[in-house]
Amino acid sequence: MSSLVTLSDYSGELTIKKSRFISFSYAISSEEDALNKLTALRKKYWDSTHICYAYVADESGLTIKSSDDGEPSGTAGAPILSILTASGYKKSMIAVVRYFGGTKLGVGGLVKAYSDSAKLVAEACVKKHYEYCSIISIEVDYNQYKKIQSALSEEAKVLDSEYLDNVKLEVAIKKDSFLLDKLISLTAGKIMTNKKSESYIEF
């Protein structure tokens, strides 16, 4: 997968037949991170009736979990998860805290309530876009650097820089990009490059 989109931290609230549904979206780094956030929610909302959730904890979309937390089976975790998977969000979690208001919603009503709660935060939060990149170290003299500045600003993300005798940069270049060949051509080969790693980088 060359790119992925995650949610960001956000919260919202709906009141449905006197029940409060407080929803939270999160960007998560791992399954452990998701569980830590759930622990914090349970501590803060210790008096809630339910804390239902779903997450997709990795880039491939294989580490998935959802929970109804005591609600009728399939009425909470699955609707929340469907909001994540339908839009292809990865490394993201949505949790919904419910305070029961005294009126039962029924199976259909619960599905709609949890789905609407998840949509509320998923649609309102800022989305984070990541590209799978090669992390490249570059060293070039100042004259050659002037020739590649424009290409770098348009097609790469500079992660670190050092301006001493030469210009030393650490840049992220999208995996499907031909930028490295372009830089070599622009400098007539007078550039030193070294691939350090590969990673998802926010663009």
Backbone torsions as a table, in degrees:
resi	resn	phi	psi	omega
1	MET	NA	124.0	-175.0
2	SER	-87.8	-18.1	-179.8
3	SER	-147.7	159.8	175.7
4	LEU	-151.8	157.9	179.3
5	VAL	-125.4	132.8	176.8
6	THR	-119.7	162.3	171.0
7	LEU	-80.8	173.5	172.7
8	SER	-124.4	172.5	-177.5
9	ASP	-70.2	126.3	-176.6
10	TYR	-160.5	158.1	177.1
11	SER	-144.0	155.3	178.2
12	GLY	-156.1	173.2	-177.2
13	GLU	-147.2	139.7	173.2
14	LEU	-124.5	146.4	171.3
15	THR	-116.0	120.9	-176.8
16	ILE	-128.7	113.4	-178.1
17	LYS	48.5	48.9	176.1
18	LYS	72.4	-2.9	172.3
19	SER	-87.3	136.1	176.8
20	ARG	-94.6	130.7	175.7
21	PHE	-119.4	106.4	-179.3
22	ILE	-103.2	115.3	-174.1
23	SER	-108.8	149.6	-178.0
24	PHE	-135.6	134.8	170.5
25	SER	-111.9	148.1	-179.1
26	TYR	-142.2	145.8	160.3
27	ALA	-87.4	133.0	-178.7
28	ILE	-123.8	147.3	-179.1
29	SER	-91.0	-20.1	-175.6
30	SER	-168.2	173.7	175.3
31	GLU	-64.7	-37.8	177.9
32	GLU	-60.7	-40.3	177.8
33	ASP	-61.8	-42.4	178.1
34	ALA	-60.5	-44.7	-178.6
35	LEU	-66.4	-35.8	177.1
36	ASN	-64.8	-39.6	178.6
37	LYS	-66.9	-37.3	177.7
38	LEU	-66.2	-39.3	177.3
39	THR	-60.2	-42.3	178.8
40	ALA	-64.6	-39.7	178.1
41	LEU	-64.3	-43.2	-179.3
42	ARG	-64.5	-33.0	177.7
43	LYS	-70.5	-42.9	-177.7
44	LYS	-71.9	-42.0	-176.8
45	TYR	-107.6	50.5	-175.3
46	TRP	-61.7	-24.8	-176.8
47	ASP	-96.5	8.3	180.0
48	SER	-73.4	163.1	179.3
49	THR	-80.7	-42.0	-179.8
50	HIS	-146.1	149.5	166.8
51	ILE	-129.7	99.9	-176.4
52	CYS	-100.8	152.9	-173.6
53	TYR	-160.1	169.5	170.4
54	ALA	-154.8	147.8	175.6
55	TYR	-146.8	154.7	169.2
56	VAL	-121.1	107.2	-163.5
57	ALA	-95.0	-4.6	-177.1
58	ASP	-134.4	173.3	-177.6
59	GLU	-70.5	-30.2	-176.1
60	SER	-81.6	-15.6	-178.4
61	GLY	81.0	17.0	-177.7
62	LEU	-94.8	-24.4	179.8
63	THR	-93.5	91.6	-172.5
64	ILE	-125.8	139.7	174.7
65	LYS	-150.8	148.0	174.0
66	SER	-143.3	157.8	-178.1
67	SER	-144.8	136.2	174.2
68	ASP	-88.4	-13.8	176.9
69	ASP	45.0	48.1	175.7
70	GLY	95.5	-14.6	171.5
71	GLU	-70.0	158.4	177.6
72	PRO	-52.1	140.6	-173.9
73	SER	-52.3	129.3	175.6
74	GLY	84.3	1.6	-175.3
75	THR	-94.8	-11.9	-174.3
76	ALA	-129.5	-63.4	-177.2
77	GLY	-59.5	-44.9	-177.9
78	ALA	-64.6	-45.8	176.6
79	PRO	-61.2	-38.0	177.9
80	ILE	-65.0	-45.8	-179.6
81	LEU	-61.1	-36.7	-178.6
82	SER	-63.1	-31.7	177.1
83	ILE	-66.1	-39.4	179.0
84	LEU	-68.7	-49.2	-172.8
85	THR	-75.7	-31.9	-178.5
86	ALA	-62.6	-33.6	-179.9
87	SER	-99.0	1.7	175.4
88	GLY	74.7	22.7	179.4
89	TYR	-70.1	137.3	176.4
90	LYS	-121.5	162.3	178.5
91	LYS	46.7	47.1	-176.2
92	SER	-140.1	152.3	177.2
93	MET	-140.1	145.4	170.3
94	ILE	-126.3	131.2	175.6
95	ALA	-125.0	144.1	179.9
96	VAL	-127.7	119.8	178.1
97	VAL	-93.1	127.2	179.4
98	ARG	-116.1	133.4	167.7
99	TYR	-109.7	113.5	-176.5
100	PHE	-66.2	131.3	-176.0
101	GLY	-99.9	4.2	176.2
102	GLY	104.8	-14.0	179.8
103	THR	-115.0	122.2	178.9
104	LYS	-70.4	141.1	-176.6
105	LEU	-96.9	-15.7	-175.6
106	GLY	78.4	166.6	-176.3
107	VAL	-59.5	-50.7	-179.0
108	GLY	-62.7	-39.3	179.9
109	GLY	-66.8	-37.4	178.2
110	LEU	-67.4	-44.4	178.9
111	VAL	-57.6	-45.7	179.8
112	LYS	-65.8	-40.9	-178.1
113	ALA	-63.4	-45.0	-179.6
114	TYR	-72.8	-35.2	176.6
115	SER	-65.4	-45.3	179.4
116	ASP	-65.2	-36.6	178.6
117	SER	-64.9	-42.2	178.4
118	ALA	-66.8	-41.4	178.6
119	LYS	-61.4	-38.0	-177.2
120	LEU	-53.9	-48.4	-177.9
121	VAL	-82.2	-35.3	-178.7
122	ALA	-64.0	-37.1	-178.1
123	GLU	-81.2	-29.2	-174.4
124	ALA	-89.1	-27.7	-174.9
125	CYS	-73.9	160.2	175.6
126	VAL	-75.0	133.1	177.5
127	LYS	-89.5	141.5	177.4
128	LYS	-106.2	128.2	-177.2
129	HIS	-108.2	128.3	-178.6
130	TYR	-122.6	146.4	175.2
131	GLU	-121.3	142.1	176.7
132	TYR	-78.5	121.3	-168.7
133	CYS	-127.6	156.6	163.9
134	SER	-89.8	133.2	176.8
135	ILE	-96.3	116.2	-171.8
136	ILE	-119.2	133.4	170.2
137	SER	-92.8	138.3	-177.0
138	ILE	-128.7	138.3	171.7
139	GLU	-132.9	129.9	-175.4
140	VAL	-153.7	153.2	177.7
141	ASP	-78.5	170.3	-172.3
142	TYR	-66.0	-35.5	178.7
143	ASN	-64.1	-44.6	179.5
144	GLN	-70.9	-32.2	-179.8
145	TYR	-61.0	-39.0	178.5
146	LYS	-58.9	-30.4	-177.5
147	LYS	-76.3	-23.2	-175.0
148	ILE	-109.0	-4.3	-177.1
149	GLN	-55.4	-46.6	-176.9
150	SER	-64.2	-45.1	-179.8
151	ALA	-62.7	-40.5	179.1
152	LEU	-64.1	-44.8	-177.3
153	SER	-65.7	-28.8	-177.2
154	GLU	-86.8	-32.1	-167.5
155	GLU	-124.2	0.5	-178.7
156	ALA	-138.3	169.6	173.8
157	LYS	-120.1	121.0	-179.4
158	VAL	-81.3	120.3	-177.9
159	LEU	-94.3	-29.9	-179.2
160	ASP	-156.5	152.6	-179.3
161	SER	-149.1	150.2	178.6
162	GLU	-146.0	126.0	-176.3
163	TYR	-116.6	95.8	178.9
164	LEU	-122.4	-124.1	176.1
165	ASP	-63.4	-39.8	173.8
166	ASN	-123.4	172.9	175.5
167	VAL	-93.8	124.2	176.7
168	LYS	-115.8	127.1	-177.5
169	LEU	-129.4	152.2	166.1
170	GLU	-119.4	120.2	-173.5
171	VAL	-127.3	153.2	173.2
172	ALA	-104.1	125.5	-179.6
173	ILE	-121.6	127.9	-179.5
174	LYS	-56.9	142.8	-174.1
175	LYS	-59.2	-33.3	-177.6
176	ASP	-92.6	12.0	-177.5
177	SER	-87.5	149.1	174.2
178	PHE	-103.1	20.0	-175.1
179	LEU	-60.9	-39.8	-177.2
180	LEU	-60.5	-43.1	176.3
181	ASP	-61.5	-38.8	-179.8
182	LYS	-64.7	-40.7	180.0
183	LEU	-65.5	-40.0	178.1
184	ILE	-63.4	-41.2	179.4
185	SER	-67.0	-43.1	-178.0
186	LEU	-63.3	-31.2	-177.6
187	THR	-101.4	7.7	-177.4
188	ALA	53.3	37.6	177.4
189	GLY	81.2	2.9	-177.5
190	LYS	-89.8	56.0	-179.0
191	ILE	-146.7	138.9	177.8
192	MET	-104.5	127.3	180.0
193	THR	-130.1	150.2	177.6
194	ASN	-149.5	122.7	178.5
195	LYS	-77.2	125.4	-176.1
196	LYS	-100.1	-39.1	-176.3
197	SER	-169.5	-176.9	173.0
198	GLU	-132.2	143.3	-176.7
199	SER	-165.9	160.7	170.0
200	TYR	-79.4	128.3	-178.7
201	ILE	-123.9	135.7	179.5
202	GLU	-73.1	129.6	177.8
203	PHE	-116.3	NA	NA
